[in-house]
Amino acid sequence: MPQIRLGEHTLSYQLHRVQRRSIGLVIRKEGLAVRAPAWVALSDIEAALRQKADWILQRLAEQEHRNQAPHPAPITWQHGTVLPYLGDSLQLDVTGKGPRPELIDVLPETSQASPSLHLRLKAQDADHLRAAVHRWWKQAALRLFAERIALYAPRLALHALPQLHLTSARTRWGSASKRGALQTVRLNWRLLHLPIHLIDYVVVHELAHLHEMNHSPAFWRHVEAVLPDTSRRRAELKRHTVPEWGA
């Protein structure tokens, strides 16, 4: 593997020669991977890496932190299981009674207890329970995300609400894209495990990308104009892990 000196660090990286027009950098669990056209000289690749040294070192440090973090325990799908939910918890209450094969509802919070998710399931094995909760979870995520987008889009001077889609990405909380007048925001349904103020940060982050499709100072000005404590929320989000749902 080739090596390069960036500041005080000597890094090994994977170099892949591919059919593309520019040099691409990817931070993986194993480290830095570089994808470059066959005609680009190694000296030009190293110059590009030095130019992006701060970005590379920051992302590698973040990846190392993720690598060292304890792996989330898988969810045990059964009656009584408690899931992290909007900064609180949600207990699964499963029964085989009822005229319908499946009926899902959430009791509102009270001062005495956290909410419970009630499921009427004839088949109560782990696979059926996980699938039922997943269907409800995605519906709840769509409702909540739509509400938060409607709240924050006007504050970011977006005159039309973007299309909303859910994503199951493992390494990204969200993304945004625009093609002409069509604007789209994709948010990870796993965000429902997090407190609402962190969900709001992700929502505002992606909405700001509809102004700036980058992480330039101009982009961060859009975010911080709406959320002055952006740095605190961003740091807190990086510390969060979510449980493993399984297959």
C-alpha positions in Angstrom: 0.0 0.0 0.0 1.4 3.5 -0.8 2.1 5.9 2.0 2.0 9.6 2.4 3.1 12.1 5.1 0.3 14.5 6.2 1.4 16.8 8.9 2.7 14.7 11.8 1.0 11.5 10.4 2.2 8.9 8.0 -0.8 7.3 6.3 -1.1 4.1 4.3 -3.9 4.2 1.8 -5.5 1.9 -0.8 -5.1 3.1 -4.4 -7.6 1.9 -7.0 -7.2 2.8 -10.7 -10.6 3.2 -12.1 -12.4 4.7 -15.1 -13.4 8.1 -13.8 -12.5 11.7 -14.6 -11.3 12.9 -11.2 -9.7 11.7 -7.9 -12.1 10.4 -5.3 -11.4 10.0 -1.6 -13.3 7.6 0.6 -12.9 7.0 4.4 -13.7 3.4 5.2 -13.5 1.3 8.3 -10.1 0.1 7.1 -8.8 3.6 6.4 -8.4 5.9 3.4 -9.2 4.6 -0.1 -8.3 6.7 -3.2 -9.9 6.1 -6.6 -8.1 7.7 -9.5 -8.0 7.5 -13.3 -5.1 5.5 -14.7 -3.6 8.5 -16.4 -3.2 10.6 -13.2 0.4 10.5 -11.9 1.1 9.4 -8.4 2.6 12.9 -7.7 -0.7 14.5 -8.6 -2.6 12.1 -6.4 -0.3 13.0 -3.5 -0.7 16.7 -4.2 -4.5 16.2 -4.0 -4.2 14.3 -0.7 -2.0 17.1 0.8 -4.6 19.7 -0.3 -7.3 17.7 1.5 -5.1 16.8 4.5 -7.3 18.5 7.2 -10.4 16.8 5.8 -8.7 13.4 5.6 -7.3 13.5 9.1 -10.6 14.7 10.6 -12.6 12.0 8.9 -10.0 9.3 9.9 -10.2 10.4 13.5 -14.0 10.2 13.4 -13.8 6.7 11.8 -11.4 5.5 14.4 -13.8 6.7 17.1 -16.6 4.7 15.5 -14.3 1.7 15.2 -13.6 1.8 18.9 -17.1 2.4 20.0 -18.9 -0.6 21.4 -21.0 -2.4 18.8 -24.7 -1.9 19.5 -26.4 -5.0 20.9 -29.1 -6.5 18.6 -32.7 -6.1 19.7 -34.4 -9.0 21.3 -37.8 -9.1 19.6 -40.3 -10.2 22.2 -43.0 -8.9 24.5 -41.6 -6.4 27.0 -38.6 -5.3 24.8 -37.8 -1.6 25.3 -36.5 0.5 22.4 -34.9 3.9 22.5 -37.5 6.3 21.1 -37.2 10.1 20.7 -34.8 10.3 23.6 -37.1 8.2 25.9 -38.1 4.6 25.6 -40.9 2.6 24.0 -42.0 -0.7 25.4 -43.4 -3.4 23.2 -46.7 -4.8 24.5 -47.6 -7.9 22.4 -50.9 -9.8 22.6 -52.5 -12.5 20.4 -56.0 -11.2 21.1 -58.1 -9.2 18.7 -60.1 -9.6 15.5 -57.3 -8.4 13.2 -54.0 -10.1 12.6 -52.2 -6.9 13.4 -53.1 -3.7 15.1 -50.5 -1.2 16.2 -51.0 1.8 18.5 -49.0 4.0 20.8 -50.3 5.1 24.1 -49.6 8.8 24.9 -47.0 9.5 27.5 -48.1 10.1 31.1 -46.3 11.3 34.1 -46.2 7.8 35.4 -44.8 5.9 32.4 -43.2 6.1 29.1 -45.3 5.2 26.0 -46.0 1.6 25.1 -46.4 0.2 21.6 -49.3 -2.2 21.6 -49.4 -4.9 18.9 -52.0 -7.5 18.3 -50.3 -10.3 16.5 -51.5 -13.9 15.9 -47.9 -14.9 15.0 -45.7 -13.6 17.8 -42.3 -14.9 16.7 -39.3 -12.5 16.4 -39.5 -12.1 12.6 -43.2 -11.2 12.6 -42.8 -8.8 15.6 -39.8 -7.1 14.0 -41.6 -6.7 10.7 -44.7 -5.2 12.4 -42.7 -2.8 14.5 -40.7 -1.8 11.5 -43.8 -0.9 9.5 -45.1 1.2 12.3 -41.7 2.8 12.9 -41.4 4.0 9.3 -44.9 5.4 9.3 -44.2 7.3 12.6 -40.9 8.5 11.1 -42.6 9.9 8.0 -45.1 11.7 10.1 -42.6 13.3 12.4 -40.1 14.2 9.7 -42.8 15.8 7.6 -43.8 17.9 10.6 -40.2 19.0 11.3 -39.5 19.8 7.6 -42.7 21.9 7.5 -41.5 23.8 10.7 -37.9 24.5 9.5 -38.2 24.9 5.7 -39.7 28.5 6.0 -36.9 29.4 8.5 -34.4 28.5 5.8 -36.3 30.6 3.2 -37.4 27.5 1.3 -40.5 28.5 -0.5 -41.7 24.9 -1.3 -41.4 21.8 0.8 -39.1 19.2 -0.6 -40.2 15.6 -1.3 -39.5 13.4 1.7 -38.2 9.8 1.5 -36.9 7.4 4.1 -33.5 5.8 3.8 -32.0 2.7 5.5 -28.4 3.8 5.0 -26.0 2.3 7.6 -23.6 5.3 7.7 -25.6 8.4 6.9 -28.4 10.1 8.8 -29.7 11.8 5.7 -29.1 13.4 2.3 -30.5 16.0 0.0 -30.6 16.5 -3.7 -32.1 18.8 -6.3 -32.7 18.6 -10.0 -34.3 21.7 -11.4 -37.4 22.5 -9.4 -37.4 19.1 -7.8 -35.9 19.0 -4.3 -35.7 15.9 -2.2 -34.6 15.1 1.3 -33.9 11.6 2.5 -33.9 10.9 6.2 -32.9 7.7 8.0 -35.8 6.0 9.8 -33.4 5.1 12.6 -33.4 8.8 13.6 -36.5 8.0 15.7 -34.2 6.4 18.2 -32.6 9.8 18.9 -33.9 12.9 20.9 -35.9 15.4 18.9 -33.2 18.1 19.1 -30.8 15.8 17.3 -33.5 14.9 14.7 -34.0 18.6 14.2 -30.3 19.1 13.6 -30.3 16.5 10.8 -33.4 18.0 9.3 -32.0 21.5 9.2 -28.6 20.2 8.0 -30.3 18.5 5.0 -32.6 21.4 4.2 -29.6 23.7 4.2 -28.0 21.6 1.5 -30.9 22.7 -0.8 -29.1 26.1 -0.7 -25.5 24.8 -0.7 -24.7 21.3 -1.9 -21.4 21.3 0.1 -20.1 22.0 3.6 -18.7 25.4 2.8 -18.8 28.3 5.3 -21.9 29.5 3.5 -23.6 26.2 4.2 -22.9 26.4 7.9 -24.2 29.9 8.0 -27.5 28.6 6.9 -27.6 25.9 9.5 -26.4 28.2 12.4 -28.8 30.9 11.5 -31.6 28.4 12.5 -29.7 26.4 15.2 -27.1 28.6 16.9 -26.0 25.6 19.0 -25.1 23.6 15.9 -21.7 22.6 17.1 -23.1 21.2 20.4 -25.7 19.2 18.6 -23.3 18.0 15.9 -20.9 16.7 18.6 -23.7 15.0 20.5 -24.9 13.3 17.3 -21.5 11.8 16.7 -21.6 10.1 20.1 -24.9 8.4 19.5 -25.4 4.8 18.4 -28.6 3.0 17.7 -29.6 -0.6 18.3 -29.2 -3.3 15.7 -32.5 -4.3 14.3 -31.3 -7.5 12.7 -32.3 -9.0 9.3 
